[in-house]
Amino acid sequence: MYTASTRNTTSWKSSALGGAGAGFFSRIVSAPFDVIKIRMQLDASKINNINNSDIFATSWKRLMSTAGAIYKEEGLITFFRGNIPALCLWVGYGTIQFPIFAHLQQMLNNIQEVNLKNNNNNNNNRMSSSSSSSFVFPSATIDFAAGCCAGIVATLSTHPLDVLRTRFAGQGLPKKYNTIWSMLKGTGPKGLYKGISPALLYVAPSMGLTFSSYGFFQKRLTIINSNPLVCGALSGLVTKTVLYPLDIAKKRLQLQGIERNEGVYGPNRKYNGMVDCIIKIVRKEGGIVHGLYKGFLPGMLKSVVSTGATFVFYEYIREKILMHQGV
């Protein structure tokens, strides 16, 4: 993705436009998985008849049951509910995240190169072999740090759109809010930043892992010529598996204040922050695996599809822009 030969040619324009296009197209292809995932995450009922010997089969049945119920009760269009704020979210997020990541990565690499040169010069002046070694940060560490910072800035900038997306996709029937304006009036400005704590705790390591694992797989999977679709999909799988509990806590907190039909969507629980939310999910909804990983299968599928598509479209759009600029 960002090799030594391309780092210096990265421009804000190419990265921003590439990120915007990647966000738009990856959202389109992953929207149905996102709606199913959110519905399953927001179902606060306890899972009965748990079969720990075949978790995948149980999760697949719940996925298909949820998808079928959504289609039967609310129609096909529901799988794209909340798509306008979601598209704005993904386009805005990509526009901010990718250029910040690219330039932070370049800056950190430049700082490391300068430090290495200075250390080598000092060692040559001392003529001392015992002082010839200097610490070098692995590229994965630099990618992780740059990804964390880029994710935090992008999240702070776009979180209100994430709240709107979650509420439209998860409110179910009967609808409490039919338009963005009615939701803005109902929640107020403060409501647009609900769930920001778990969002930041989730997105910092999430983006760090996404970019660092993507770079890792690009270097290791030479057998497939470092295909961005495969590398992106694998990085999405790693990130989602490690950090999924924070995602479900974020979604629960974002939906607070909307009373849903308990007979259909499970109890409307109240949470006093992220820690309280996680504890209640574990205690009342089936433990860590069946509680904190509720909706993991569609979430994983969505992450694999969206992350793979994001890097494919980003690389393609960015390369076309750089070629047009003659870089």
N, C-alpha and C positions, 0 to 999 in steps of 0.2 A: 504494500500500500504506500508507505512513505519510505522509500529507499534512499540511500545516500545521494543518488543521482537526481532524485526528484524533490528533495527537501528544499533546496534553494530556489526552485522554480515555483513553489507553492505561493499563490497570491490569494489575498482576501476574496477577490471576485470569484475566482474559480472554485475555491473551497465553499464559499457561501452559496453560490448557485448550484454547485454539486450537492451540497447538503440539503438545500431546499427541494430540488428535484427528487433526491433519494427519499426524503420524508414524505413527499406527495405520493409517489408510486408505491412505496412500501406500505403506506397506510391503506391504500386501495386494495392491495392483495391480501392484507391481514385483518381487515375490519371484522369479518364474521367471527373469526377466532377470538378477537378481543371482546366482542359482546358476550359470547358464551362464557369466556373466562370471568368477566366481571360479574355476570349473573351467578355463577357458581361461587365466586369469592364472597359475594354479599349474602349468600344463603346462610343464615346463622343457626339453622336447625342442626341437630346432632345426627350423624350418619349411623343408621342402625344396620344390623346384620353385616358387620364388617368382616370381610374375608381377607386376612392378612397374607394368606398363602398366594393370592392372585390379585395384587393391588392394581396391576395394569388393567386386567379385565373389568374389575369393579369401576375403575376410573373411566374406562371407555364406555361402559353402560351408562354411567351418570352423564357423561358428555353427550351421548346420543339422546338420552332422555331429556336433558335440558334443551338441546337444539330442537328436538321434536316439539317440546312444549312451547317454545318461543314461536316456532313456525305456525303451530296449530292455533294458538291463542292470540298472537299479535301480528302474524303475517311475515312474508319474506323481507319486507322493507325494514323490519326491526333489526335485522342483522347489520344494517348500516345506520342505525339510530345514533345520534350524536356525532355523525360523520363530519359535519361542518366545523364544530369546534375542534374535533380530533384532527382534521386536515390542517387547520390553522395551527394547532399544537405541533404536529409533526413537521410541517414546513418551517414554522418559526424555530423549533428546536434544532432542526438540522442546519438552518441558516446560521444560527449562533454557535452551535457546538463544533462543527467541523473546522471552520476557520480558526477558532480559539485553540482547538486541539493542535492543529497543524503548526501554528505559530509558537505555541508553548513548547511543543516537541522540538521544533527547530531551535528555539532559544535555549532550552536545556541542553541540547546536543552541542550548540555553539559554546556555551559556558563550560561544558565538560572538555571540549577540545582545547579551549584556551587554558584551562587549568592543567591539562596534560602537557601542553607545550611549555608552560611555565615550570612545571615540575621537572620536565626533561632538561630544560635549560639550567635549572638550579643544580640538577644532578651532574650535568656535564661540567659545570663550573667547580663543583666540589671534587670531581673525579673520584667519586665514591660509589662502588658497586653496591654497597649495603643500602644506599638511599635511592636505588634506581627503580624501585617498585612504587607505583601509585595506584590508588583505588579507582576502578572504572565502574560506573553504574551500568548494569545490563540494559539493553534497549527495552526490554519488557518493563523494567522499573521506571524508566523515563516515560514510556507510553502510558503506564498506569497513573503516574503523577499528573501528566498532561490531561488524561481522560477524566480523572477525578475533578480537576479544576474546571474543565470545559463543561462537564455535566452539572456542576453546582451553578455556574453562571446561567446556563441554558434553562435549568429548572426554575430558578428564581424569576427568570424573565417570562416563563410560559406556564407556570403552575395554575393560574386561574383558568386557563383553557383546559387543563387536565381535569380540574374539578367539574367544569361544565360538561366535559365529555363523559365522565364517570356518572354524573347525576342523570344525564339524559339516557345513557345506556342502561342504568341500573334501577331507575325509579319504577319500572313496570307499569301495570294497570291497576286502578285508574291513575292517570297521569296527574301529578301535582303541578308540574310546569310544562307548558306547551311551546314556549318560545324562550330564547336566550334572555330577552328583556324581562319576562316575568320571573325567571330564575334569579336574575341580578337584583330585582326588586325584593324578592323573597329572602335571599340570603344576605344581602348587603355586602359591602367591600370586604369586610373581615371574613365572611364565609368563603370567599374565593381563595383563601389561603389555608383552608382546613386541610389537615394531613400534611402540612409542609415539613414537619419534623421527620416523620418516617420517609417522606419523599426524598429529602436531602440525604438521610442516612442510607437510603437505598441507592440513589442515583450516583453518589460519589464512587463507591466501590463498584457499582454496576458498570458505569462508563469506563472506569479504570480497567476492570476485568475484560470488558468487551474489546477495547482497543489493544490491550496487551496480549490477550489470547488470540486475537485476529492476527497480530504481527507474529506471534509464536507459530501459529498454524501455517502462515504463509511461508515461513522459513523451513518448517519441517515437512510439509506436504508437497515436496517437489515432484512426487509421482503423478500428481494431478496438475502440475504447473502452477501451483499456488492459486487455484481457481477461487476468485473472490466469493462466489456463491457458496461453495463448500466451506471455506474458511470462516465466512460470516455466519453461516448456519451453526457451525461447531462452537464459535465464540458465543453466539446467542444461547445455545444449549447449556454451556458451562455457567454463564452468568445467571440465567434464570434458575438453574438448579440450586446454586449456592445462596441466592438472595431472595428467593420467592416469598418467605415469610414476611419480610418487610413490605413487599408489594401488597400482600393481602391486608396487612394492617393499615397501609396508606389508603386503600380503597374503602375500608370500613369507616375510617375517620372522615373521609371526604363525603360520604353519604349521610353522615349524622345530620339530623334535622328534617329528614324526609321520612314520613311515616308510611310504610308500605303494607299491603295486605298480608297479614301474618299467616293466614291460611294457605297462601300461595308461596310467599317468599321467606317464611320463617320468622322468628321473633325479632322485634325491633329493639336491639340491645343498645344501651348507652355505655360509652367508654370514656374514661377520664385519662386520655392520653394514650400514647403508643404502647407503653409497658402494660397498662391495664388491659388494653385491647388484646395483646398477645396472650396474656395470662388467661383471660376469659375464653378466648378461642380454644386454647389447649384444654382447659378444664371442662368446658361445656359442649365441645363440638367434635370430640373423638381423638384428642391427643395431638401430638406433633404432626404425624404423617397425615392423618385424615382431617385434622383441623387446620393447621398452618399451611398445608399443601393442598387445600381444597381448590379445585379448579386448575390444578397443576398441568394436567394433560393438554387442555386447550391453550393454557398459558405457554407451555413449552412449544407446542406447534406454532403458535402465533409468534413466539420469539425467534424460533428457527427460521420461519418464513420471512418475518419482517427484517431481522438482522441480516440474513443472507441477501435479501432484495435491496436493503439499504446500501450495503457495500458494493453490490453489482452496479446499481444505478449511480452511486456516487463516483465510483472509479470511471464509469463510462462517460458521464456528463463532464466530469473534471478533465479527463483526457481530451475530449472534443474541444473544450474551451481553450485548453493550453495549445492544442494543435492549431486552432483558429488564430491564436495570438502569436503563433510562430515560435513557441517556447520548446 
